Amino acid sequence: MKPGGFSVQVGTKEITEGSNNQQTMHLLGSSKYGSSFQGLQAINDSIHHYFFTRYARNWDPEDMVWALNMITLSISNIISAIKVINGVHPKDVKYVYPSDPNLFNKPIENTRTLGLTSMKGFFYEVSEELIENYTKLEMVDLYSKGKYLKKIKRKVIINNNT
C-alpha cells in the first residue's frame, strides 16, 4: 500500500495559428490524502488465473473523523435497541443523535470537492491466449512435484467436487 492521493486531468491540444500548441487540461479529481494498493482481477472469469490491478482512493481526513463520529452514534443506538429487545424499558435507554441535522452531511462535505475519489486501472491485461489452462488436479500435481511451489512441508487437500 502506498500513502498519498492522486490527481487526474484530461484535455486536448489546441493547435491554432501562431499558438504554442497549448494544452487545455480539466481537473477531474485531486487530493493529497489517499492510498493506492494492488488487487487481484480474474482473467475471463477463471478461478485459477489472475493478474494484478492497481486501485487508488482519495479521501479527506476531516470527513473521516465526522464519519467516525456518526458511526459511534449509530453503534450507541444499536446497543440501546438491543437492550430494549432484551427487556429493558425504552425510557431507561438513551438514544443519541446530532444536535444539528446538518451534521449528517459533514462526513461527505469535503469529499464532494475532491472530484474523482477512486480509480482502478494502470495494468496490462493478460489475454487468454497467453495462458496455459490446467485443471485443479493438474495444478495440484505440479505443486506436489515442486514445479511451482517452494519446497516447504505442505499438505495438499484435493476436493474433487470443484
LINMORA-V210329 format. One record per helix or strand of 2 or more residues. SS is the DSSP state (alpha for helix, beta for strand). FROM is the first residue (numbers start at 0). TO is the last residue. Records with the same first field share a line. If there is no record, write none. Layout:
SS=FROM-TO + FROM-TO
This chain:
beta=1-2 + 6-12 + 22-29 + 33-41 + 49-57 + 117-120
alpha=60-84 + 89-91 + 100-108 + 110-113 + 127-129 + 135-143
